Amino acid sequence: MNKKYPDEFKQEAVRQVIEKGHSVPDAAKRLGISDKSLYYWVSKAKVPASQSAEQEEIRKLKAELKRVTEERNILKEAAVYFAIESKTSTRS
């Protein structure tokens, strides 16, 4: 009873719901598929976009954290250098 639909068909069905604003029951009836199948396809199509946006945000934040950590380490090393430098220059 389970039919295998081509990916292009699924994408067009989802597009009718997401982009064109048709209701799932209406689009499913016109395409001759079950509401349940179309609801599943729509939910599956929506998940990767939000996950990829979250993954992109995580990637950016990790890169920024790495950069800021490197800057902090450089400043720590500079502070140590100048502290040592100021101690040696005051003794002379």
Backbone as CSV, one residue per row, in Angstrom:
resi,resn,N_x,N_y,N_z,CA_x,CA_y,CA_z,C_x,C_y,C_z
1,MET,0.820,-1.188,0.000,0.000,0.000,0.000,0.871,1.261,0.000
2,ASN,2.082,1.169,0.544,2.983,2.321,0.528,3.504,2.539,-0.879
3,LYS,3.273,3.749,-1.393,3.760,4.105,-2.722,5.087,4.821,-2.589
4,LYS,5.931,4.610,-3.566,7.205,5.326,-3.624,7.038,6.459,-4.624
5,TYR,7.154,7.700,-4.117,7.004,8.869,-4.973,8.377,9.413,-5.330
6,PRO,8.536,9.917,-6.543,9.826,10.513,-6.927,10.115,11.764,-6.084
7,ASP,11.385,12.055,-5.888,11.775,13.214,-5.088,11.230,14.518,-5.668
8,GLU,11.203,14.622,-6.988,10.689,15.841,-7.629,9.217,16.057,-7.276
9,PHE,8.455,14.969,-7.235,7.038,15.048,-6.887,6.885,15.536,-5.443
10,LYS,7.686,14.972,-4.552,7.624,15.363,-3.144,7.991,16.837,-2.982
11,GLN,9.044,17.254,-3.673,9.486,18.649,-3.574,8.416,19.608,-4.076
12,GLU,7.759,19.256,-5.160,6.701,20.114,-5.695,5.505,20.153,-4.740
13,ALA,5.174,19.018,-4.140,4.074,18.978,-3.180,4.382,19.860,-1.979
14,VAL,5.595,19.766,-1.479,6.011,20.588,-0.341,6.024,22.058,-0.737
15,ARG,6.487,22.367,-1.924,6.536,23.750,-2.408,5.135,24.360,-2.444
16,GLN,4.140,23.572,-2.825,2.769,24.082,-2.875,2.284,24.497,-1.493
17,VAL,2.737,23.785,-0.477,2.316,24.103,0.886,3.135,25.262,1.444
18,ILE,4.461,25.183,1.329,5.336,26.165,1.964,5.356,27.493,1.207
19,GLU,5.593,27.442,-0.091,5.765,28.682,-0.857,4.458,29.268,-1.360
20,LYS,3.568,28.411,-1.806,2.328,28.913,-2.403,1.205,29.071,-1.400
21,GLY,1.395,28.550,-0.180,0.425,28.762,0.882,-0.807,27.893,0.848
22,HIS,-0.804,26.822,0.071,-1.956,25.921,0.055,-1.984,25.112,1.345
23,SER,-3.171,24.727,1.776,-3.260,23.893,2.975,-2.832,22.475,2.628
24,VAL,-2.378,21.761,3.627,-1.922,20.390,3.404,-3.063,19.508,2.903
25,PRO,-4.240,19.547,3.549,-5.324,18.691,3.042,-5.726,19.008,1.598
26,ASP,-5.752,20.299,1.267,-6.127,20.712,-0.082,-5.104,20.222,-1.109
27,ALA,-3.832,20.467,-0.832,-2.781,20.039,-1.754,-2.733,18.521,-1.873
28,ALA,-2.882,17.836,-0.756,-2.852,16.373,-0.771,-3.999,15.812,-1.605
29,LYS,-5.172,16.397,-1.464,-6.338,15.930,-2.224,-6.119,16.144,-3.725
30,ARG,-5.609,17.329,-4.098,-5.375,17.621,-5.508,-4.308,16.705,-6.111
31,LEU,-3.312,16.335,-5.309,-2.222,15.497,-5.813,-2.507,14.001,-5.682
32,GLY,-3.569,13.665,-4.991,-3.935,12.259,-4.854,-3.053,11.487,-3.878
33,ILE,-2.622,12.183,-2.831,-1.803,11.532,-1.810,-2.459,11.724,-0.454
34,SER,-1.984,11.006,0.541,-2.581,11.128,1.867,-2.078,12.385,2.567
35,ASP,-2.925,12.923,3.429,-2.538,14.085,4.227,-1.301,13.760,5.060
36,LYS,-1.307,12.569,5.619,-0.222,12.145,6.497,1.124,12.198,5.766
37,SER,1.151,11.714,4.533,2.390,11.738,3.754,2.867,13.161,3.530
38,LEU,1.960,14.037,3.157,2.337,15.416,2.870,2.774,16.147,4.133
39,TYR,2.068,15.906,5.245,2.503,16.501,6.506,3.930,16.051,6.837
40,TYR,4.219,14.786,6.624,5.544,14.245,6.894,6.594,14.908,5.996
41,TRP,6.302,15.017,4.710,7.250,15.624,3.767,7.524,17.080,4.133
42,VAL,6.459,17.801,4.503,6.606,19.215,4.860,7.464,19.346,6.120
43,SER,7.183,18.530,7.126,7.968,18.622,8.362,9.418,18.239,8.113
44,LYS,9.643,17.276,7.258,10.999,16.850,6.919,11.733,17.951,6.145
45,ALA,11.030,18.663,5.308,11.636,19.733,4.517,11.989,20.940,5.386
46,LYS,11.232,21.186,6.426,11.471,22.345,7.281,12.628,22.128,8.243
47,VAL,12.863,20.935,8.692,13.878,20.664,9.711,15.288,20.997,9.255
48,PRO,15.754,20.541,8.098,17.142,20.835,7.733,17.458,22.325,7.632
49,ALA,16.534,23.118,7.207,16.805,24.548,7.069,17.090,25.177,8.425
50,SER,16.283,24.853,9.422,16.516,25.431,10.741,17.775,24.847,11.361
51,GLN,18.023,23.575,11.138,19.228,22.966,11.686,20.471,23.546,11.023
52,SER,20.402,23.744,9.722,21.575,24.292,9.042,21.839,25.723,9.495
53,ALA,20.805,26.488,9.759,20.983,27.847,10.267,21.625,27.802,11.653
54,GLU,21.176,26.862,12.475,21.756,26.716,13.806,23.203,26.249,13.706
55,GLN,23.474,25.331,12.795,24.835,24.843,12.609,25.757,25.974,12.135
56,GLU,25.246,26.826,11.257,26.023,27.970,10.768,26.325,28.929,11.917
57,GLU,25.332,29.180,12.762,25.522,30.056,13.912,26.555,29.458,14.868
58,ILE,26.482,28.162,15.109,27.453,27.486,15.979,28.855,27.595,15.389
59,ARG,28.986,27.395,14.084,30.285,27.489,13.429,30.873,28.887,13.591
60,LYS,30.032,29.916,13.384,30.496,31.297,13.527,30.925,31.588,14.963
61,LEU,30.134,31.122,15.920,30.458,31.367,17.317,31.746,30.669,17.732
62,LYS,31.966,29.456,17.235,33.207,28.744,17.540,34.408,29.476,16.955
63,ALA,34.267,29.982,15.739,35.360,30.725,15.109,35.652,32.003,15.906
64,GLU,34.604,32.697,16.338,34.798,33.914,17.125,35.446,33.590,18.469
65,LEU,35.020,32.514,19.100,35.608,32.100,20.373,37.093,31.804,20.206
66,LYS,37.449,31.124,19.131,38.861,30.811,18.876,39.668,32.097,18.708
67,ARG,39.135,33.041,17.936,39.827,34.308,17.695,39.999,35.090,18.995
68,VAL,38.965,35.180,19.793,39.014,35.938,21.044,39.960,35.259,22.040
69,THR,39.973,33.955,22.067,40.887,33.228,22.947,42.334,33.490,22.553
70,GLU,42.609,33.492,21.247,43.958,33.792,20.775,44.359,35.218,21.145
71,GLU,43.435,36.163,20.994,43.722,37.549,21.356,44.019,37.660,22.847
72,ARG,43.238,36.983,23.662,43.448,37.014,25.105,44.823,36.450,25.463
73,ASN,45.205,35.338,24.834,46.511,34.735,25.111,47.654,35.661,24.714
74,ILE,47.513,36.347,23.595,48.534,37.304,23.161,48.650,38.438,24.179
75,LEU,47.514,38.942,24.652,47.532,40.026,25.637,48.146,39.575,26.960
76,LYS,47.886,38.334,27.361,48.502,37.811,28.578,50.017,37.763,28.431
77,GLU,50.479,37.261,27.295,51.922,37.181,27.045,52.539,38.574,27.009
78,ALA,51.858,39.527,26.427,52.356,40.903,26.362,52.423,41.494,27.765
79,ALA,51.434,41.231,28.584,51.422,41.751,29.950,52.597,41.184,30.745
80,VAL,52.858,39.900,30.597,53.995,39.280,31.279,55.292,39.901,30.789
81,TYR,55.433,40.067,29.496,56.651,40.653,28.913,56.889,42.056,29.469
82,PHE,55.865,42.896,29.451,56.033,44.260,29.919,56.239,44.328,31.430
83,ALA,55.660,43.390,32.180,55.884,43.349,33.625,57.348,43.038,33.907
84,ILE,57.884,42.072,33.198,59.299,41.723,33.359,60.171,42.881,32.905
85,GLU,59.833,43.477,31.797,60.583,44.608,31.233,60.599,45.795,32.195
86,SER,59.472,46.063,32.833,59.417,47.209,33.751,60.209,46.931,35.028
87,LYS,60.258,45.677,35.475,61.048,45.336,36.659,62.532,45.495,36.365
88,THR,62.975,45.055,35.197,64.389,45.156,34.860,64.808,46.593,34.583
89,SER,63.941,47.406,34.054,64.304,48.806,33.751,64.306,49.665,35.005
90,THR,63.542,49.337,36.016,63.522,50.128,37.250,64.730,49.808,38.125
91,ARG,65.320,48.639,37.966,66.477,48.244,38.747,67.748,48.917,38.242
92,SER,67.811,49.278,37.010,69.050,49.868,36.452,69.228,51.300,36.773
